Amino acid sequence: MNRSNQMLARSSERLSTGLAINRGSDNPAGLIASEALRERLTSIESTIQVTSRNNMTLSIEEGALSSDSGSVADLRGLVIQGANAGGLTGDESGAISGNINSAIQGMEFTLGQSGSDVLSGVSVDRQIGTDGSGDPIYETLTMSDLAGLAESDPVSAQALIDEAGSAIATRRAEIGAEQRSNESMQRAMEEEQINVARAESSIRDTDYAKEASESVRASILGKASISVLLIGQEQSKRVLDLLI
C-alpha cells in the first residue's frame, strides 16, 4: 500500500510539474544529460542572436552604400558639367563646386552613421613633375579634392569617382557574401536548436500518456490494497467472534 501511494504521489507530481525529472534521484544520468543539453541550447540561442544583430548592422551599412551609389552617379554628372568651364559663368562653376562638396559631405555622413569608412581609402596619384634624376613625382588626391579637380583636371576627377564607385561596389559585394554566410549559419543553428530542444524534452519532460497510465495503475493498486486490508480485518473479526 505504501508503495502504491508513493507511485501515485510521484505520478501526480510529474503530471502537475510537467517534468519527468524533478530531483536528482528521479534520474541521475538523465539529469546530467539534460543539463548539458540546456547549456548547449543557451549557447545556440546566443549565437543566433549575435548573428541576427550582425546581419541587421550589415543591412544598415548596405543601405547607406546603396544610397551613395546614386550619389556617385550624380558626382559624375557634376564633374562633366564642371569640365565644360568655357560655357559656364563663374557663379555656375561655383555652384557646381558647391554641389560636389555637398554630395561628398552627404555621402560621408550617411556612411558615418552606418559605421562604414569605405571612402576614407579612396585616392588616386597624379604626376606633378619629375625630380633631378628624371623620376616622376606624384601627389595623392582624395575625395576632398574633387570639387577643385572638376574644372582644373576632370580626368583625375573622373578617376577619383571611379575609385569611389569601385570601393562602394566591392564593399557591397563583401556585405552580401557575409550576410549569406550568416544566414546559412543561422539556419544551421536553428535546425540544431530544434533537435537539441527535442532531445532535452524527451529526457526531462513528462510523458503524459505514460504518467496518466501509471497514476491510474497506482490508484487501482492502492484501492486493491485497502480492499485486501479490509477483508483481512473482517476475517480476523469473524475469527474473534467465533472464539468468543
Secondary structure, 3 states (H helix, E strand, C coil): CHHHHHHHHHHHHHHHHCECCCCHHHCHHHHHHHHHHHHHHHHHHHHHHHHHHHHHHHHHHHHHHHHHHHHHHHHHHHHHHHHCHHHCCHHHHHHHHHHHHHHHHHHHHHHHHHCCCHHHHCEEEEEEEECCCCCEEEEEEEHHHHHHHHHHCHHHHHHHHHHHHHHHHHHHHHHHHHHHHHHHHHHHHHHHHHHHHHHHHHHHECCHHHHHHHHHHHHHHHHHHHHHHHHHHHHHHHHHHHHC
